[in-house]
Amino acid sequence: MSAPELIRIVSRDSPMALAQVERVRAELSALLPGVRTEVVPVKTTGDKWLGDLSLVEGKGAFTKEVDAALLAGEADLAVHCVKDVPADRPLPAGTAFAAFLKRDDVRDALIHPGGLTLDELPAGTRIGTSSVRRRAQLAASHPHLECVPMRGNANRRMEKLAAGDADALLLAVAGLERIGRPDVITEVLSTDVMCPPIGAGILALQCREGDTELIDAISPLGDPAAHREATAERMFLHVLQGHCNSPIAGYARAGRGGDLSLRACVFTPDGKTVLNAHEWAGRLDPATLGTSVAVALLRQGARELIDGIAH
Ligand SMILES: NCc1[nH]cc(CCC(=O)O)c1CC(=O)O
């Protein structure tokens, strides 16, 4: 098999996204010594628009321009956070996932300049987050805290925190590690306290479907466990058909003995209703596990709950 000589990598241009690209470049040069890589940074709608994401079509806001560059032949490989790749629809026609990299930390972290933990925060503390998933879970577990809208990349959010726009932040541990700022974390929240989003901590490499030489060359970078987990989680979300204002969380994990489990939740925005299911795959393949957990939540009324939220 002839290895490609040059791989042009397209990604968002945020500090986190560019750090992700550096990880991919390092893994590529270890796998394919002598290969050259080039970075093609693009700005996405999600980076440019700092208002409500549902007003700019929401889903796909962080991936659309990256996929367009891949399809236009301006790059050969796209690096995406699986979390940002819409799961309710197929991947853009003509593209395919070539690998899911080994999963990073899936948990969210609290950043409180005073060093308090989530349980210690006084009533009225303003948590900067626009995530409907984080807001609903905080409303359920810590109703005395207040969420204030905050978007922008992680570095920008920390600037806003320093400027007093919020008293504390919730951000993904994986993202903070990627931008080299795990030092700001005051508490890592367990997945029981804050159930992660679909695809948390997994990077996906996406190629043009017909580029089989490149796909074959880079597929050894894929991690089998991350692939199974991402497949179960994304099928769960596909069957559930949420929208960008629906608080949905879900986390698949290969447990003892390798059996895959998927725990998933759907919330009302006020956190007063929480639907919850947790199943093990047993003999099921990952996609069927995802389907089964989605159906379990639909039986509990997830469709009515999701459709009842304005979007
Ligand atoms: N929406 C931005 C985004 N996309 C992926 C991550 C975290 C890293 C990951 O899960 O891969 C983040 C930042 C955050 O939520 O704090």
The ligand as an ORCA input file, in Angstrom:
! r2SCAN-3c Opt
* xyz 0 1
  N     -18.670     22.844     22.155
  C     -17.243     23.014     22.196
  C     -16.549     21.755     22.600
  N     -16.529     20.678     21.780
  C     -15.871     19.670     22.428
  C     -15.460     20.157     23.662
  C     -14.734     19.415     24.702
  C     -13.805     18.372     24.239
  C     -14.458     17.109     23.762
  O     -15.442     16.636     24.369
  O     -13.966     16.549     22.760
  C     -15.871     21.490     23.784
  C     -15.646     22.421     24.914
  C     -16.480     22.223     26.141
  O     -17.617     21.698     26.063
  O     -16.050     22.607     27.245
*
